[in-house]
Amino acid sequence: MTRSATETDLGRTRRARRIGRELTETHPDAHCELDHGSPLELAVATILSAQCTDKKVNEVTPKLFARYPTAADYAGADRGEVEEMIKPTGFYRNKTTSLIQLGQALVERYDGRVPNRLADLVTLPGIGRKTANVILGNAFDVPGITVDTHFQRLVRRWGLTTETDPVKIEHEIGAMFPKRDWTMLSHRIIFHGRRVCHARKPACGACTLAKLCPSYGTGPTEPAAAAKLLKGPRARDLAAAAGVDPELVPAQAVRAEAP
């Protein structure tokens, strides 16, 4: 997505904030979709979420969290047992290595506790900048922007950035919004990407951002066709918010898992 040659930086920031306000109205239910009750649980869940749906992770973690409640438990865990428990999430051997090494690092360097600084988090096994921002924003209430695949796709489609490097995207988009809004902005953009603005065929004709999006028309613009692409438990609400007849949304779309 290329930026409009006529849009100024100020104009782009103003449009970005209008998009942000619209997303606040469109996705009042936006939240971290990984179930957790502590910073450690969120760190573990986020590691497991690589190349895996949040729904599948949430099916696996209750037993895992009960079996390994502390960093020391992961540090001393039996590899075979962990692998068996997390196997449904995929890449289970690499993820097991990350979980055991994470536990060891937390015990050795942070008294078994997950640190609350980005500079510390990114030194931990299995935790990159994206994961660190998820932990900061949702476990410690420290504002952070989570640049996942949905976030990258949408901010480029909206013409808010031409960057492809996640760190550069994080800084450029972050400069357009008050820091206090970063965490919830990330959730809302990710929700929109999972439920409306899909990678292959976005629901352009049933999108509340149609008038603000320079990529409008990438997907079907006819309401009936677009409504069928909406996903998630609020799919019919999303249609109504975009001025589309909610009855055009098929029942299976409401039940469908947002990818």
Protein Blocks (a to p, Z undefined) as FASTA:
>chain_A
ZZdfkbcfklmmmmmmmmmmmmmmmmmmgccfbdcfbfklmmmmmmmmgopafklmmmmm
mmmmmmmmbfklmmmpcfklmmmmmmmnopklmmmmmmmmmmmmmmmmnnopacfbfklm
mmpghiafklmmmmmmmmnopacddddfklmmmmmmnopaccfbfklmmmmmmmmpcfkl
mmmmmmmmmmmmmmmmgfklccfklcfklmmmmkgojacfbfklmmmmpgcjklmmmmmm
nopafklpcfklmmpccZZ
